[in-house]
Amino acid sequence: MNRFKPDCPHRWSTQLARAQVFPLLAVIVLVMSAPSGAAFPRATAAPGDPVIVTAGDIACATTIAAYNGGNGTATQCRQKHTSELILGADAVLTLGDHVYPTGTLTQFNAVYEPTWGRKKSVTYPTPGDHDYGSTGGKGYFAYFGVKPYYSFDIGSWHFISLNSEIDHAEGSAQEQWLRDDLASTSKPCIGAYWGTPRFSSGRHGSNATFKPFWDALYEARTDLVLSGDDHDYERFAKQTPDGVASADGIRQFVVGTGGRSLYGFKTIQPNSEVRAKVFGVLQLTLGVDHYEWRFLPESGSFQDSGITTCNAKTNVATTPDL
C-alpha cells in the first residue's frame, strides 16, 4: 500500500475497522455571521476527535510585489495571516498551489516555511499546477518528501491525497490505485482531495475530467471531496458524480482561500449552497461516524458551519440536506 507517513507520529490509531450499523442520517447546516478571532476554535465534539484544517492557493513568492516583506496587502499574499488559523490543528490538508507563481524549493523555504510550514510535520499536501509549473513539481516533492498520491488514516477516517496534475483518466494508474486503495480500507468515513475541483462556480468552472475519481469515490460511499484552484470558498450539497443532488452523495468544498488572492464567481453551478470571496481555512472535526465543518475567516464576520453523518452508516433511511 502506498501510504504517506508524516515525520512525526500521530496519536490516532491506524487500525482499520468499518462499523456495520446504520443510524439515520442527520444533517445540520448553519450559515452565520460571527466575529473571527486569533484563538483556534473547537467545534462541539467528543474528546479526542481530531480537528484538521484545509485550504489551497496559499503563498506569494518574494518576487511578487504584493509580498511586501511577507506582510502582503489587503487583497493579496495573506499567507502570514491565514497561517495563524492553522496552528492549533491536529493536521493540515493543503489543496495545491502552495507558492505562486511557481513552487521552487527556494521559494518554498522563503515564503511557505515561515508561515504554513510551521505545521509541516502534520501537513498532508496535494500538488496544484503552480507547484508543478515547468519543473514537474520538483520543489514541491523536495520540500514535502511525499509520493505523487497516497492515503492515510486519521481516527475513524481514511483520507486520500490524489494528484490533479498527472493522468487521472479512467483506467489510468492513478485511478486504478484509487480503486484498490478504497477497497482496502475498512474505515467508516472517507475523504479525498486534489487541486482542481470537479464542480465549481468560480473563475475556472467545473472540470469533468475528474469524473473518474468521483465515480470510484461515490461507489465507495465517500463522504467528502476537497479542492482548491479557484480562489474562493464554495460548499456544495451532497451529489452524485453527474451533479445530481443525492442524500447519499459526496459533499464537495472548494477552499482556494489560503492567501494568494481572491476571485469572484461566474456561472453558479447546480447544488452550490454557499459561496464567499474571503481568505481563511476550513476546519473539519472528524467524529467516529460524522464530521463537523466550520469556515474560519482570516478577517471579517463570514462563517459557514454544519454537521453531517458519514455515508457508510446511512443506507437504511436518509434525510435530505436542510
N, C-alpha and C positions, 0 to 999 in steps of 0.2 A: 504494500500500500504506500502510495506517495503522500506521506503526511509530513507537514511542516512542524518542526519542534522549535519553540521560542528559546531565546538564550537565557531564560531563567524559568524554573519550573512553576507551573500554575498549581493552585491548591485544589482545582476541580478534578474530580475523578474522570478518567478516560475509559472506564468500563462501560460497555455498551449493553443497554437493556431497554428494549422498547416496551412501553406499557400496552396492555391489551384491554384497557377499559375505555368506555365510550360515553362520557358525560355530554350533556347538552352544550352546544357552542354558546359562549357568552361573549358578546361584543359590546364594549362601551367606548364611545368616542366623545372627546371634548376638544373643542377649538375655543381658545380663550385668550384674553389679554391679561398678562400678569407681569409684574416688574421682574427684570432679569437682574442677577447679582453675581458676584465673583464666586460665592460659595457653590460647591458642586452639589446640586440637589439630588436626593434619592427618592425614587418612587416608593409608594407603599407596597413593600414586597416582603416575602418571608426572609428571615435571617439567612444569610449565605447565598441568596440568589445573586448570580453575577450581574454586574452593571457594566455595559460596554457603551462606547460612543463611536460614531461613524460620520465621515464626510470625505469629500474629494475636492479636487481643484483648489489646491492649498496655497502654495508659496510662490512669490516672485523672486527671480534671480536678482543678484546685485546689479546686473546690467540694465534693469528696468528702472526708469526714472522714479516711478512711484514707490520703489522700495524704500527710499527716504531713510537710509541708515537703519532699516529694519522696522521702522515705526509705521510705514505705509502712509496712505492718505485716507480720507473718509470713505472712498469708494474702491480702493484697490490695495492689494498687498497687505491684507489684515492678518497674516499668519501668526504674528506675535500675539495678537489679541484673541483670536479663536483658540490658540493653544492653551490659554488659561482655562478653557472649558473642559479640557480632557484630562487634567492632572489627577482627578480623583477616581478615574475609571479603572475597572479591573482589566480591561483590554480595549484596544483601539483597532477598528477596522477602517483602513483607508481605501478610498474608492478611485484611485488613479489620479494622474496629473499632479504629482506631488510638488514639482518645480516647473515654473514657466520661464522662458519659452521651451527649454529642453533640459531634462533632468540629468545633467552631467554629474559625476561624482563630486567634482569641485563645488558645484552649486548645492548639491545635497548637503554637503558638510558646512557650507557657508550660511545657508538660509533655512534649511529644514531641521538640521540637527539642533540648533539652539532653541527651536520653538517646539514643533511637534515631535522632534527627535528626543525630547525629554522622556517620552513614553516608548521609545524604540524597543525596549526589552519585552514589552507586551503588545506590540503592534503586529497585526496580520494584514499585510498590504495586498493590493492588486494593482497591476500597471494600467496606465492610460496612454493615449497617443503621444502626449508630451513627455512621458517617461521613455518611450521608445525613440521618438524623433528619428534622426538619421543614424543612430548608433545601435539600434536593436535592443535598447534598454540596458546597455552596459552599466551606466551609472546607477540605475535602479537595482539591478541584480547585485552589483558590488556593494552597495550600501546596505541592503536588507538581507542579502545572503539567502534568498528563498528560491524555490523552483518556479517555473512558469505558471503552474497551477498546482493546488494542494488542498488538503482538507484537515480539519482538526476538530476537537470536541471541547466544549465549554459547558460544564454542568450537564444538564439534560439535553443539550443542543449539539447538533452536528452542523458545522459550517464548512462551506466550500468556496474557496477563492479561485475563480476562473479567470481566463485571460482573453480580453476582447481584441487584443492586437495580433493574434495568430489565428490559424484556421479553426473555425468553430462551426463549420457546416455539419449537417447530418452525415454520420459515417466517419468524420474526422477522428484523429487520435484523441483529441481533447474531449469530444462528445462521447466517444466510447468509454474513455476513462471515467467521465462523469457518471455514466450509467452503471459502470462497475462499482464505483465508489458509493453511489446511492444504494445499490443492492447489498453492500457490505455493512451498512450501519444499522443498528437497532435502536438508535436514539429516538425518542418520541417526537422531537421537534427538529426541523431542518431549516437552515438559512443558506442563501447563496449570494454572491456578489461579484461584480465585474465592472469595468469602466463605463461602457456605453449602454444606455438603457434600451430595453425592448420597447417601452412605452414612454413618451414624453410630450408635454405641451410646450416645451422650451424651444430655443433657437434651432437646435439640431433636429428636433422632432423624433418620432418613433423609428425604430430600426428593426425591420422584420428578419434580418439575417440572424438574430438571436433567438428566433423561434425554436430551433432545435434544442437549445438549452432549456427553454421553458417547457417544451414537450416532455423532456426527461424529468425535469423537476416536478411538473404537475402530476405525472404518473406516479411519482414517489410521495405525493401529498406534501410537498414542500410548503412552508408557511410564509417565508419572507424572501424577497429579492431586493438587493440594494445596488444602486448605481449612482454615478456622478455625471461628468461630461457637460451637461447643461448646467450653467451656473445659477441655480435656483433651487428651491425646495418644493417638492411636489409629492403628495400622497395619493395613491390610487386605492379604490375599493378592491376587494378580492376578485380576481378574474381568471379566466382560462388563458391559454397561450394565444388564442384568437381574439382576445379582448372582450369576451362576453362575461358580464358580471355573474359571479357564482359564489355561493356561500362556502364552498369547499375549494375555492380558487387560491391563488397566490396574491398576497399583498405586496406591491412594489413601492418603494420610496426612491425618489431621485434626491440626492443630497450633495449637490455641487457647490456647497456653501462654505468651503473651508478657508476662503480668504482671498483668492486671486482677484476676482471681480464678480459682478452680478449681471445677469441677463434678464430681460423681460420675457413674456410668454407670447407665443404666436397662436397656432390653432389649438384650442382646448380639446384634448382627447376624451373619448368616452371613458367613464368611470373615474375621471380625475376628481378627487374630493376636496383637496386643499392645496393651494399654491401660494407661495410667498417669495418675494425678492429680498432676501435677508441673509446676512452672514450668521453662521452658527454651526452647531452639530446636532445630530440626532442621538438621543440617549435611549438605549434599549435595556430593560430589566428582564432577565431571562428566567422565567419560572419553570417549574418541573413540567407543566402542561400548558403554558401560556406565555405571552410576552406583553410587556407594557412599553409604550413608546412615549417620548416627550421631546419636542424640539426645544433646544436651548439657544436662544438668540445671543449673539455677541453683544448687541446693544438693542435698545427698543423693547417693546412690550409684546411682540408676536409670540404666541406659543400654540402648539398643537399636540394633543396627547390623547391616549386611549389604551385599551387593553383588549386582547383577543386570545381565545383558546386555540391551541395548536390543532391542525387538521387531523393528525393521526388519532386524535381522541374524539372525533366528531363525525362519525359516519353513520349514526343512527337517526338523530334529529338535529336540525340546524335552525338558527335564527338569523335572517339576513342582517347586514350592517345597518345600524341606525342612520 
